[in-house]
Amino acid sequence: MPPALRVSPHVTDISPLQARRVGRKLAAMETKTTIDRLCDHVGRTVTLSGWVYNTRASGKIAFIIVRDGTGLCQCVLERNDRTADFFDDARKLPQESSLEVTGVVSADERAVGGYELKATGVHVVQATRDYPITPKPHGIEFLMRHRHLWFRSKRQWHIMRIRATAVDAIRRFFNDNGYILVDTPIFAPAAGEEIQTLFKVDYFGEPVFLAQTGQLYVEAACMSHRKVYCFGPTFRAEKSKTRRHLSEFWMVEPEIAYAGLDEVIEVAEDFVRSIVERVLRDHRDELIELDRNIESLEAVKKPFYRITYTEAAELLRGPKARELLENDLVEKKARVAELDKKIEELDAVAKGGGKQWQKDKAAAEVIVAREEHSELEEQIRNIPHHMELAANFRWGSDLGGSDETIISRLHDRPVFVTHYPKYVKAFYMREDRNDDRVTENFDLLAPEGVGEIIGGSAREEDLDRLLARIKHDGLPQEDYEWYLDLRRYGSVPHGGFGLGFERTVAWLCGLKHLRESIAYPRMMGKFYP
């Protein structure tokens, strides 16, 4: 705790009122605050409550980097008569020990965060032992097993704060533009997307499913409120272990009455642009810390590119796609050769006769290098297959993950791909009245190889056409009678889309895998902690 309020021993003849005034004055001199508010307290004595991020010492000076959830601050502790009793213990505090530090705030551009604390008191709340995640490199499997602690690292701290801002930006966009929030159910009686990706649940003896989408329900709500959205968790039992897939993820899904395909695309364009602008405004420093290419995000300006599915198919079969993949193959093979040499050198250090800290550091770096090596080898094996898929892409097939990656990498801004063949898309998408082979739909592909972050469409408002599609897809009509009522009673043209939130966060932060974009990722075979 901060030092107790004291009255100087020689002050004896004062009234209780005067004593309280002295106490208040002393309390004002020793204010509890947080690191993000240090700018308001320069020259004053404050107390920070947090955890040890790192320590180092040099003679009679110890540097304790404290994190408190709002940022990092360097606390400088000098050995003197006032600090002698706790200096030696404080300088050796293990990582993630909890503590309170009292001292005077000073501005210092060289210090982390721009301010530091000249410490005069340290109170240890708990001294840790053997904290598992040290500053040295760790393998991803180890970090995922310790996800509950991995949050505390600077990289994960940045990602989670950007995610929180993106959530707020999403809600602000819709709330400020006249949309009504509608919370949709997690338990659903029928499929909203592919039947094969349903999670089946026993619901008091009745078979139901975890919701794949809230879309069908917000379609009903838009007939009441005109413009609505839902934002919540969705589930897909897709047996995939790629970097793009989670079994549990969040989606935001707006739905608009009296809107066609063009109107929905315009909303999606403004929506994505608003999220990017907000994150750039509020988190530029964090993005730089994450080594994110800021210029790429700054290029996300209107208008986005628009191509049809047919044009996308031609692009995949063309020379630009092949050249892109051939260059990838050369670059990745060169990187593997570099890693082979690096791993050999690190192994020699780890198994050699040097200092123990050097051996431990080399052994940890080997783990990270081998993980990258393994990922690259898998990519090298896959590139010829992706080249073959692209070169032989047939009209009528759905775009696969590798196809989306190629198309998105060939554009420096997001690209809308529209008018897919109707039988590779969901039953509710509106059949194009000028070409009954395709639907009035779109996918929005983010650049840099990210691929799809939004899928949307105009919805089929014609009852007979919707019934025909349900029959064609072999869906049980009785499960959709409530949905069909929307076409029986006051049907209107309408449309909407769904944005995969974790994919969007991964794109914003420049993450290779979705597992870092959500607090507790759920993937095939991985559900701990």
LUMKOLVEX-824934 format. One record per residue (C-alpha): residue number from 1; residue in one letter; x, y, z. Coordinates in Angstrom, 2 decimals. Layout:
BEGIN
REC  resi  resn       c1       c2       c3
REC   NUM     a        X        Y        Z
...
% end
This chain:
BEGIN
REC  resi  resn       c1       c2       c3
REC     1     m     0.00     0.00     0.00
REC     2     p     1.14     3.64    -0.38
REC     3     p     2.92     5.08     2.67
REC     4     a     0.49     5.95     5.45
REC     5     l    -0.32     9.60     5.92
REC     6     r     1.87    11.04     8.65
REC     7     v     2.12    14.36    10.50
REC     8     s     5.63    15.54    11.26
REC     9     p     6.64    14.66    14.90
REC    10     h     7.30    18.25    15.87
REC    11     v     3.78    19.32    14.95
REC    12     t     1.93    18.57    18.17
REC    13     d    -0.35    21.46    18.95
REC    14     i    -2.88    21.31    16.10
REC    15     s    -6.63    20.90    16.06
REC    16     p    -8.38    17.83    14.55
REC    17     l    -9.58    20.06    11.69
REC    18     q    -6.00    21.17    10.96
REC    19     a    -4.84    17.53    11.10
REC    20     r    -7.46    16.54     8.52
REC    21     r    -6.35    19.39     6.28
REC    22     v    -2.72    18.25     6.55
REC    23     g    -3.83    14.70     5.77
REC    24     r    -5.74    15.80     2.69
REC    25     k    -2.73    17.79     1.51
REC    26     l    -0.44    14.78     1.92
REC    27     a    -2.97    12.52     0.20
REC    28     a    -3.05    14.89    -2.76
REC    29     m     0.73    14.61    -2.96
REC    30     e     0.57    10.81    -3.22
REC    31     t    -2.15    10.09    -5.79
REC    32     k    -3.03     6.66    -7.08
REC    33     t    -3.12     6.76   -10.86
REC    34     t    -2.54     4.68   -13.96
REC    35     i     0.26     4.77   -16.51
REC    36     d    -1.91     6.26   -19.24
REC    37     r    -2.58     9.26   -16.95
REC    38     l     1.02    10.02   -15.97
REC    39     c     1.00    13.00   -18.32
REC    40     d    -1.38    14.71   -15.87
REC    41     h     0.98    14.25   -12.91
REC    42     v     4.42    15.45   -14.00
REC    43     g     6.38    16.62   -10.95
REC    44     r     3.93    15.03    -8.52
REC    45     t     4.20    11.97    -6.30
REC    46     v     1.95     9.12    -7.42
REC    47     t     1.45     5.43    -6.79
REC    48     l     1.17     2.88    -9.61
REC    49     s    -0.37    -0.55    -9.06
REC    50     g     0.64    -3.27   -11.50
REC    51     w     2.97    -6.10   -12.35
REC    52     v     6.68    -6.44   -13.10
REC    53     y     7.21    -6.63   -16.85
REC    54     n    11.00    -6.69   -16.67
REC    55     t    13.87    -5.61   -14.41
REC    56     r    17.53    -4.75   -14.75
REC    57     a    20.05    -3.33   -12.34
REC    58     s    23.36    -1.51   -12.54
REC    59     g    25.20    -0.89    -9.29
REC    60     k    23.09     1.29    -7.04
REC    61     i    20.31     1.82    -9.60
REC    62     a    17.51    -0.62   -10.46
REC    63     f    15.14    -0.23   -13.39
REC    64     i    11.73    -1.88   -12.94
REC    65     i     9.44    -1.87   -15.97
REC    66     v     5.90    -1.94   -14.61
REC    67     r     2.76    -2.69   -16.58
REC    68     d    -0.66    -1.87   -15.15
REC    69     g    -3.06    -2.76   -17.95
REC    70     t    -2.97     0.72   -19.46
REC    71     g     0.68     0.81   -20.53
REC    72     l     4.31     0.37   -19.48
REC    73     c     6.38     2.64   -17.24
REC    74     q    10.03     2.54   -16.24
REC    75     c    10.46     3.01   -12.51
REC    76     v    13.98     4.09   -11.49
REC    77     l    14.97     3.04    -7.98
REC    78     e    18.19     4.34    -6.41
REC    79     r    19.82     2.84    -3.34
REC    80     n    19.92     5.43    -0.54
REC    81     d    19.02     5.68     3.12
REC    82     r    15.32     5.83     2.31
REC    83     t    15.30     2.78     0.01
REC    84     a    18.01     0.63     1.60
REC    85     d    15.53    -1.66     3.38
REC    86     f    13.83    -2.84     0.20
REC    87     f    16.27    -2.02    -2.63
REC    88     d    17.88    -5.49    -2.89
REC    89     d    14.52    -7.29    -2.89
REC    90     a    12.98    -4.87    -5.38
REC    91     r    15.83    -5.15    -7.90
REC    92     k    15.40    -8.95    -8.02
REC    93     l    11.61    -9.11    -8.29
REC    94     p    10.63   -11.92   -10.68
REC    95     q     8.63   -11.26   -13.83
REC    96     e     4.88   -10.74   -13.24
REC    97     s     5.25   -10.11    -9.50
REC    98     s     2.45    -7.78    -8.42
REC    99     l     3.45    -4.57    -6.71
REC   100     e     2.75    -0.94    -5.96
REC   101     v     5.38     1.68    -6.69
REC   102     t     5.37     5.22    -5.31
REC   103     g     7.51     7.97    -6.81
REC   104     v     7.77    11.28    -8.62
REC   105     v     6.66    11.48   -12.26
REC   106     s     9.04    12.98   -14.81
REC   107     a     8.77    13.36   -18.58
REC   108     d    11.46    11.54   -20.57
REC   109     e    11.17    10.99   -24.32
REC   110     r    13.68     8.13   -24.10
REC   111     a    11.58     6.20   -21.58
REC   112     v     8.92     3.69   -22.60
REC   113     g     5.66     5.62   -22.80
REC   114     g     7.43     8.97   -22.55
REC   115     y     7.33     9.18   -18.74
REC   116     e     9.15     7.50   -15.87
REC   117     l     8.80     7.25   -12.14
REC   118     k    11.66     8.10    -9.77
REC   119     a    10.68     5.52    -7.18
REC   120     t    10.72     6.24    -3.45
REC   121     g     8.71     3.26    -2.26
REC   122     v     7.91    -0.28    -3.39
REC   123     h     5.28    -2.51    -1.85
REC   124     v     5.24    -6.12    -3.09
REC   125     v     1.74    -7.61    -3.25
REC   126     q     2.98   -11.02    -4.41
REC   127     a     6.38   -12.20    -5.58
REC   128     t     5.99   -14.85    -8.26
REC   129     r     8.07   -17.94    -8.85
REC   130     d     8.87   -19.62   -12.17
REC   131     y     6.56   -17.58   -14.41
REC   132     p     6.41   -19.79   -17.51
REC   133     i     6.38   -17.15   -20.28
REC   134     t     9.76   -15.46   -20.15
REC   135     p    11.14   -12.77   -22.52
REC   136     k    12.88   -15.49   -24.54
REC   137     p    11.10   -16.93   -27.62
REC   138     h     8.55   -19.71   -27.15
REC   139     g     6.87   -22.05   -29.60
REC   140     i     3.26   -21.39   -30.58
REC   141     e     1.99   -24.65   -29.05
REC   142     f     3.50   -23.68   -25.69
REC   143     l     2.00   -20.20   -25.90
REC   144     m    -1.45   -21.51   -26.80
REC   145     r    -1.42   -23.84   -23.78
REC   146     h    -0.67   -20.76   -21.67
REC   147     r    -3.09   -18.46   -23.48
REC   148     h    -4.47   -17.22   -20.15
REC   149     l    -0.98   -15.84   -19.36
REC   150     w     0.08   -15.01   -22.91
REC   151     f    -2.43   -12.12   -22.79
REC   152     r     0.08   -10.25   -20.64
REC   153     s     2.73    -9.99   -23.34
REC   154     k     3.02    -6.69   -25.17
REC   155     r     2.09    -8.11   -28.57
REC   156     q    -1.11    -9.73   -27.31
REC   157     w    -1.95    -6.61   -25.30
REC   158     h    -1.81    -4.52   -28.49
REC   159     i    -3.97    -7.00   -30.44
REC   160     m    -6.70    -7.20   -27.81
REC   161     r    -6.91    -3.41   -27.52
REC   162     i    -7.20    -3.04   -31.31
REC   163     r    -9.91    -5.70   -31.25
REC   164     a   -11.82    -3.78   -28.57
REC   165     t   -11.62    -0.57   -30.62
REC   166     a   -12.83    -2.42   -33.72
REC   167     v   -15.85    -3.67   -31.74
REC   168     d   -16.67    -0.11   -30.73
REC   169     a   -16.17     1.15   -34.29
REC   170     i   -18.61    -1.47   -35.57
REC   171     r   -21.28    -0.56   -33.05
REC   172     r   -20.73     3.16   -33.62
REC   173     f   -21.16     2.80   -37.38
REC   174     f   -24.50     1.05   -37.12
REC   175     n   -25.85     2.87   -34.07
REC   176     d   -24.99     6.26   -35.59
REC   177     n   -26.59     5.36   -38.93
REC   178     g   -30.03     4.40   -37.71
REC   179     y   -29.63     0.63   -37.30
REC   180     i   -31.34    -1.21   -34.45
REC   181     l   -29.42    -3.94   -32.60
REC   182     v   -31.27    -7.28   -32.52
REC   183     d   -29.78   -10.13   -30.49
REC   184     t   -30.31   -13.43   -32.28
REC   185     p   -30.42   -16.93   -30.72
REC   186     i   -27.44   -19.22   -30.27
REC   187     f   -29.64   -22.34   -30.52
REC   188     a   -31.10   -22.70   -34.02
REC   189     p   -33.58   -25.33   -35.28
REC   190     a   -32.09   -25.51   -38.79
REC   191     a   -29.09   -24.66   -40.95
REC   192     g   -28.40   -21.12   -42.08
REC   193     e   -25.40   -22.17   -44.15
REC   194     e   -23.92   -25.54   -45.18
REC   195     i   -25.58   -28.48   -43.40
REC   196     q   -22.25   -30.31   -43.04
REC   197     t   -20.85   -27.61   -40.74
REC   198     l   -23.57   -27.78   -38.10
REC   199     f   -22.78   -28.41   -34.41
REC   200     k   -25.58   -30.62   -33.11
REC   201     v   -26.80   -30.07   -29.54
REC   202     d   -29.29   -31.97   -27.36
REC   203     y   -31.84   -29.33   -26.31
REC   204     f   -33.97   -30.99   -23.62
REC   205     g   -34.29   -34.06   -25.78
REC   206     e   -34.78   -32.14   -29.02
REC   207     p   -31.99   -31.93   -31.63
REC   208     v   -30.96   -28.33   -32.35
REC   209     f   -27.80   -26.69   -33.62
REC   210     l   -25.39   -23.97   -32.59
REC   211     a   -26.09   -20.97   -34.77
REC   212     q   -24.04   -20.63   -37.95
REC   213     t   -25.46   -17.16   -38.53
REC   214     g   -28.00   -14.75   -37.15
REC   215     q   -28.99   -13.64   -40.63
REC   216     l   -32.35   -15.36   -41.01
REC   217     y   -33.50   -13.80   -37.75
REC   218     v   -32.38   -10.28   -38.61
REC   219     e   -34.17   -10.64   -41.94
REC   220     a   -37.36   -10.95   -39.91
REC   221     a   -36.36    -7.99   -37.74
REC   222     c   -35.65    -5.68   -40.70
REC   223     m   -39.30    -6.04   -41.72
REC   224     s   -40.09    -4.35   -38.41
REC   225     h   -37.27    -1.80   -38.04
REC   226     r   -36.07    -1.44   -41.66
REC   227     k   -32.34    -1.32   -40.73
REC   228     v   -31.04    -3.79   -38.13
REC   229     y   -27.90    -5.68   -37.16
REC   230     c   -26.75    -8.45   -34.87
REC   231     f   -23.28    -8.97   -33.44
REC   232     g   -22.42   -12.17   -31.66
REC   233     p   -20.76   -15.59   -31.66
REC   234     t   -21.36   -18.11   -34.44
REC   235     f   -20.24   -21.70   -34.86
REC   236     r   -19.07   -23.86   -37.76
REC   237     a   -18.13   -27.54   -37.42
REC   238     e   -15.74   -27.31   -40.34
REC   239     k   -12.96   -29.88   -40.10
REC   240     s   -10.21   -27.52   -41.14
REC   241     k    -6.94   -26.57   -39.48
REC   242     t    -5.98   -23.70   -41.78
REC   243     r    -4.98   -20.26   -40.57
REC   244     r    -8.36   -18.90   -41.70
REC   245     h   -10.66   -21.12   -39.66
REC   246     l   -12.06   -21.07   -36.15
REC   247     s   -14.87   -23.25   -34.85
REC   248     e   -16.27   -20.37   -32.81
REC   249     f   -16.05   -16.82   -34.10
REC   250     w   -17.94   -13.53   -34.03
REC   251     m   -19.95   -12.05   -36.86
REC   252     v   -21.70    -8.74   -37.38
REC   253     e   -24.66    -9.00   -39.72
REC   254     p   -26.70    -5.99   -40.88
REC   255     e   -29.95    -6.40   -42.81
REC   256     i   -31.71    -3.64   -44.75
REC   257     a   -35.28    -3.55   -46.07
REC   258     y   -35.89    -2.03   -49.50
REC   259     a   -32.26    -2.48   -50.52
REC   260     g   -30.74    -4.14   -53.57
REC   261     l   -27.27    -5.50   -54.24
REC   262     d   -25.70    -2.13   -55.07
REC   263     e   -27.04    -0.48   -51.91
REC   264     v   -25.75    -3.33   -49.73
REC   265     i   -22.31    -3.14   -51.36
REC   266     e   -22.17     0.60   -50.70
REC   267     v   -22.94     0.04   -47.01
REC   268     a   -20.25    -2.65   -46.79
REC   269     e   -17.71    -0.34   -48.41
REC   270     d   -18.41     2.56   -46.03
REC   271     f   -18.52     0.18   -43.07
REC   272     v   -15.10    -1.38   -43.68
REC   273     r   -13.54     1.97   -44.44
REC   274     s   -14.87     3.40   -41.15
REC   275     i   -13.34     0.55   -39.11
REC   276     v    -9.94     0.95   -40.77
REC   277     e    -9.95     4.73   -40.29
REC   278     r   -10.84     4.39   -36.59
REC   279     v    -8.09     1.84   -35.92
REC   280     l    -5.52     3.95   -37.76
REC   281     r    -6.58     7.00   -35.78
REC   282     d    -6.53     5.38   -32.34
REC   283     h    -3.84     2.70   -32.66
REC   284     r    -1.15     3.83   -35.08
REC   285     d     1.59     3.29   -32.48
REC   286     e     0.30    -0.19   -31.63
REC   287     l     0.16    -1.14   -35.32
REC   288     i     3.77    -0.03   -35.72
REC   289     e     4.72    -2.13   -32.68
REC   290     l     3.09    -5.09   -34.44
REC   291     d     5.18    -4.38   -37.58
REC   292     r     1.97    -3.73   -39.50
REC   293     n     2.35    -2.12   -42.92
REC   294     i     0.57     1.18   -42.23
REC   295     e     0.64     2.28   -45.88
REC   296     s    -1.41    -0.74   -46.88
REC   297     l    -4.17     0.20   -44.42
REC   298     e    -4.01     3.84   -45.46
REC   299     a    -4.69     2.71   -49.05
REC   300     v    -8.12     1.39   -48.03
REC   301     k   -10.03     4.20   -49.72
REC   302     k   -13.18     4.34   -51.81
REC   303     p   -13.88     3.05   -54.31
REC   304     f   -12.99    -0.58   -53.68
REC   305     y   -12.42    -2.75   -56.73
REC   306     r   -15.40    -4.60   -58.19
REC   307     i   -15.14    -7.66   -60.40
REC   308     t   -17.59   -10.41   -61.25
REC   309     y   -17.04   -14.06   -60.43
REC   310     t   -16.52   -14.68   -64.15
REC   311     e   -13.76   -12.06   -64.27
REC   312     a   -12.19   -13.57   -61.15
REC   313     a   -12.11   -16.97   -62.86
REC   314     e   -10.31   -15.45   -65.85
REC   315     l    -7.84   -13.76   -63.51
REC   316     l    -7.01   -17.08   -61.82
REC   317     r    -6.33   -18.73   -65.14
REC   318     g    -4.24   -15.83   -66.39
REC   319     p    -0.47   -15.14   -66.37
REC   320     k    -0.50   -12.77   -63.38
REC   321     a    -1.68   -15.48   -61.02
REC   322     r     0.95   -17.94   -62.23
REC   323     e     3.73   -15.35   -62.00
REC   324     l     2.70   -14.50   -58.44
REC   325     l     2.91   -18.12   -57.31
REC   326     e     6.16   -18.80   -59.14
REC   327     n     7.77   -15.85   -57.36
REC   328     d     6.39   -17.16   -54.05
REC   329     l     8.04   -20.51   -54.67
REC   330     v    11.43   -18.95   -55.30
REC   331     e    11.24   -16.64   -52.26
REC   332     k    10.05   -19.33   -49.86
REC   333     k    12.74   -21.79   -50.95
REC   334     a    15.37   -19.11   -50.39
REC   335     r    13.99   -18.43   -46.91
REC   336     v    14.06   -22.15   -46.06
REC   337     a    17.73   -22.26   -47.03
REC   338     e    18.40   -19.29   -44.71
REC   339     l    16.58   -21.04   -41.89
REC   340     d    18.52   -24.27   -42.43
REC   341     k    21.73   -22.35   -41.87
REC   342     k    20.34   -20.44   -38.90
REC   343     i    19.05   -23.58   -37.18
REC   344     e    22.40   -25.29   -37.63
REC   345     e    24.20   -22.31   -36.05
REC   346     l    21.74   -22.05   -33.16
REC   347     d    21.94   -25.79   -32.49
REC   348     a    25.71   -25.48   -32.23
REC   349     v    25.36   -22.72   -29.62
REC   350     a    22.65   -24.57   -27.68
REC   351     k    24.73   -27.75   -27.48
REC   352     g    28.10   -26.01   -27.08
REC   353     g    30.11   -25.04   -24.06
REC   354     g    29.14   -21.37   -23.73
REC   355     k    27.29   -19.62   -20.94
REC   356     q    24.00   -21.14   -19.88
REC   357     w    21.91   -18.08   -20.75
REC   358     q    23.34   -18.14   -24.27
REC   359     k    22.52   -21.81   -24.64
REC   360     d    18.96   -21.29   -23.35
REC   361     k    18.41   -18.34   -25.69
REC   362     a    19.67   -20.30   -28.70
REC   363     a    17.50   -23.31   -27.81
REC   364     a    14.42   -21.07   -27.60
REC   365     e    15.20   -19.41   -30.94
REC   366     v    15.59   -22.83   -32.55
REC   367     i    11.98   -23.64   -31.63
REC   368     v    10.69   -20.51   -33.37
REC   369     a    12.93   -21.03   -36.41
REC   370     r    11.79   -24.63   -36.79
REC   371     e     8.13   -23.58   -36.62
REC   372     e     8.66   -21.08   -39.42
REC   373     h    10.64   -23.71   -41.36
REC   374     s     7.80   -26.20   -41.01
REC   375     e     5.19   -23.67   -42.14
REC   376     l     7.25   -22.70   -45.17
REC   377     e     7.84   -26.31   -46.18
REC   378     e     4.10   -26.93   -46.10
REC   379     q     3.49   -23.80   -48.19
REC   380     i     6.14   -24.91   -50.71
REC   381     r     4.43   -28.29   -51.01
REC   382     n     1.07   -26.58   -51.56
REC   383     i     2.10   -23.96   -54.12
REC   384     p     2.21   -26.34   -57.12
REC   385     h    -1.25   -27.58   -56.16
REC   386     h    -2.55   -24.01   -55.88
REC   387     m    -1.04   -23.21   -59.28
REC   388     e    -2.84   -26.20   -60.77
REC   389     l    -6.14   -25.25   -59.13
REC   390     a    -5.90   -21.69   -60.41
REC   391     a    -4.85   -22.66   -63.94
REC   392     n    -7.68   -25.20   -64.23
REC   393     f   -10.37   -23.23   -62.40
REC   394     r   -13.72   -24.08   -63.92
REC   395     w   -16.71   -21.79   -64.04
REC   396     g   -19.29   -23.12   -61.60
REC   397     s   -16.85   -24.00   -58.82
REC   398     d   -16.72   -21.97   -55.64
REC   399     l   -13.62   -19.92   -54.94
REC   400     g   -11.35   -21.75   -52.52
REC   401     g    -9.07   -20.23   -49.92
REC   402     s    -6.05   -20.29   -52.21
REC   403     d    -8.09   -18.70   -55.01
REC   404     e    -9.20   -15.87   -52.73
REC   405     t    -5.60   -15.36   -51.60
REC   406     i    -4.41   -14.98   -55.19
REC   407     i    -7.17   -12.54   -56.15
REC   408     s    -6.71   -10.42   -53.03
REC   409     r    -2.93   -10.26   -53.51
REC   410     l    -3.42    -9.01   -57.06
REC   411     h    -5.27    -5.95   -55.72
REC   412     d    -3.93    -3.19   -53.45
REC   413     r    -7.35    -2.40   -52.01
REC   414     p   -10.31    -4.56   -50.99
REC   415     v   -12.10    -6.13   -53.94
REC   416     f   -15.77    -7.09   -54.29
REC   417     v   -16.36   -10.30   -56.25
REC   418     t   -20.00   -10.45   -57.36
REC   419     h   -22.50   -12.75   -59.09
REC   420     y   -21.39   -16.26   -58.16
REC   421     p   -23.02   -19.38   -59.61
REC   422     k   -26.19   -19.83   -57.59
REC   423     y   -25.68   -23.46   -56.61
REC   424     v   -22.38   -22.77   -54.80
REC   425     k   -24.09   -20.18   -52.61
REC   426     a   -26.76   -20.28   -49.90
REC   427     f   -30.42   -20.93   -50.76
REC   428     y   -31.62   -17.50   -49.62
REC   429     m   -29.56   -15.48   -52.13
REC   430     r   -31.54   -13.70   -54.84
REC   431     e   -31.47   -15.19   -58.30
REC   432     d   -30.26   -12.67   -60.90
REC   433     r   -33.27   -11.87   -63.06
REC   434     n   -31.03   -11.26   -66.08
REC   435     d   -28.98   -14.45   -65.72
REC   436     d   -30.56   -17.31   -63.78
REC   437     r   -27.18   -19.07   -63.51
REC   438     v   -25.96   -16.62   -60.89
REC   439     t   -27.09   -14.87   -57.72
REC   440     e   -27.00   -11.22   -56.73
REC   441     n   -24.30   -11.69   -54.14
REC   442     f   -20.78   -10.61   -53.27
REC   443     d   -17.73   -11.54   -51.26
REC   444     l   -15.39    -8.80   -50.11
REC   445     l   -11.74    -9.89   -50.22
REC   446     a    -9.25    -7.94   -48.12
REC   447     p    -5.85    -7.28   -49.74
REC   448     e    -2.45    -8.79   -48.90
REC   449     g    -3.71   -12.35   -49.26
REC   450     v    -6.19   -12.11   -46.41
REC   451     g    -9.12   -13.22   -48.54
REC   452     e   -12.80   -13.06   -47.67
REC   453     i   -13.88   -10.94   -44.71
REC   454     i   -17.49   -10.28   -45.84
REC   455     g   -20.12   -12.33   -47.61
REC   456     g   -23.42   -10.73   -48.58
REC   457     s   -26.28   -10.62   -51.04
REC   458     a   -29.69    -9.43   -51.98
REC   459     r   -32.14   -11.93   -50.47
REC   460     e   -34.68   -13.83   -52.51
REC   461     e   -37.97   -12.04   -51.87
REC   462     d   -40.11   -14.21   -54.17
REC   463     l   -41.84   -17.05   -52.29
REC   464     d   -42.05   -19.47   -55.23
REC   465     r   -38.39   -19.05   -56.15
REC   466     l   -37.34   -19.51   -52.52
REC   467     l   -39.46   -22.67   -52.20
REC   468     a   -37.92   -24.06   -55.38
REC   469     r   -34.43   -23.45   -54.05
REC   470     i   -35.18   -25.08   -50.68
REC   471     k   -36.49   -28.11   -52.54
REC   472     h   -33.46   -28.20   -54.85
REC   473     d   -31.06   -28.14   -51.89
REC   474     g   -32.96   -30.91   -50.10
REC   475     l   -33.75   -28.78   -47.05
REC   476     p   -36.73   -29.67   -44.82
REC   477     q   -39.37   -27.04   -45.65
REC   478     e   -41.07   -27.41   -42.26
REC   479     d   -37.96   -26.02   -40.52
REC   480     y   -38.21   -22.83   -42.56
REC   481     e   -41.94   -22.13   -42.42
REC   482     w   -41.38   -19.12   -40.15
REC   483     y   -38.78   -17.82   -42.61
REC   484     l   -41.14   -18.34   -45.53
REC   485     d   -43.74   -16.25   -43.70
REC   486     l   -41.55   -13.23   -44.40
REC   487     r   -42.32   -13.78   -48.10
REC   488     r   -46.01   -14.47   -47.49
REC   489     y   -46.72   -11.31   -45.52
REC   490     g   -45.38    -8.05   -46.91
REC   491     s   -42.31    -9.29   -48.75
REC   492     v   -39.99    -6.58   -50.04
REC   493     p   -36.55    -6.45   -51.70
REC   494     h   -33.93    -6.58   -48.97
REC   495     g   -30.31    -7.57   -48.39
REC   496     g   -27.41    -7.69   -46.01
REC   497     f   -24.04    -9.18   -45.26
REC   498     g   -21.95   -10.83   -42.59
REC   499     l   -18.46    -9.69   -41.58
REC   500     g   -16.18   -12.27   -39.99
REC   501     f   -14.79   -10.29   -37.08
REC   502     e   -11.67   -12.36   -36.32
REC   503     r   -10.61   -12.31   -39.96
REC   504     t   -11.01    -8.56   -39.91
REC   505     v    -8.93    -8.18   -36.74
REC   506     a    -6.25   -10.44   -38.23
REC   507     w    -6.17    -8.24   -41.35
REC   508     l    -6.02    -5.00   -39.35
REC   509     c    -3.16    -6.29   -37.17
REC   510     g    -1.30    -8.15   -39.92
REC   511     l    -1.63   -11.54   -38.18
REC   512     k    -0.78   -14.76   -39.98
REC   513     h    -3.32   -16.84   -38.05
REC   514     l    -6.76   -16.17   -36.58
REC   515     r    -5.78   -17.77   -33.26
REC   516     e    -4.28   -14.48   -32.01
REC   517     s    -7.32   -12.40   -32.97
REC   518     i    -9.65   -13.74   -30.24
REC   519     a    -9.12   -14.15   -26.52
REC   520     y    -9.68   -17.91   -26.33
REC   521     p    -9.57   -19.47   -29.81
REC   522     r   -11.57   -22.59   -30.49
REC   523     m   -10.18   -24.67   -33.33
REC   524     m   -10.43   -28.27   -34.42
REC   525     g    -8.81   -30.30   -31.62
REC   526     k    -7.98   -27.21   -29.51
REC   527     f   -10.25   -26.01   -26.72
REC   528     y    -7.92   -25.51   -23.72
REC   529     p    -7.85   -23.31   -21.74
% end
